[in-house]
Amino acid sequence: MTLRKVTAGLLLAGLVVTPVGAAELTISISNLTHGNHFTPVLIAAHDAQMHLFQAGEPATSALQKMAEGGDIADLAAMVDAANGVTLSNPAAGLMAPGQKVESITLDSQAMTHLSLVAMILPTNDAFVGLDGWEIPTTPGTYSLTLNAYDAGTEANDEIINGGGMPGTPGSPAAPGGDGGSNGSGVADTSANDKVHIHPGILGDTDPAGGMSDLDSRVHRWLNPVAHVSITVK
């Protein structure tokens, strides 16, 4: 199947899914955070057996690449190999705090479930996620709120050092230009190496030192971190 993009402005993108025997969906996504960006989003339509991630299970290498560095290529390839349909980077770049994404077309064939992932910056391995939501066949508008997950693949040291390769400590960047430097690192003694709800960040208010390079006044969040609206026609 082919993917057709319909642009409605620089920051607008959306999704229409038309499964065989199911309804047409129009989907919008909003970044609800105060000061955090989402890396390029991956949206996938797939069958019931497919998962981009699962809470309580170890992260796959493909998920680790996305959660630590924003690389969605391996996850997209995994869905393609399972005969699913993917849509990569509907916002044509980062999704800024408060940004809404809507109006992109996707032919999902007979796929029955929908998933979504994107890394949250600046963090070590946090991501926003929707895992295998069953596409309804009853017309109406459905509203979902999405939590931030921790991939469990590295310590949340809250250091911004350009890290992003799997197994490399640190956060790649603070896209808003509001990160600090020279942080000593947050001590993280958690032994949870499975995908789990992210505990959030601590941060501090010292841009040139302290324990964290994240600003507690800007980068802290409480779940949910994203809103998805789905209209079934």
Secondary structure, DSSP 8 states (H G I E B T S, - for coil): ---B----STT---EEE--TTS--EEEEEEE--SS-EE-S-EEEEE-TT--S--TTS---HHHHHHHHH---HHHHHHHHHTT-EEEE-TTSS-B-TT-EEE--EE--TT--EEEEEEEEESSSSEEEEEEEEE---S-EEEEEEE-EEE-SSS-----BSS--STT--SBS--TTS----------------S-EE------BS-TTSSS-SSBTTTT---S--EEEEEEE-
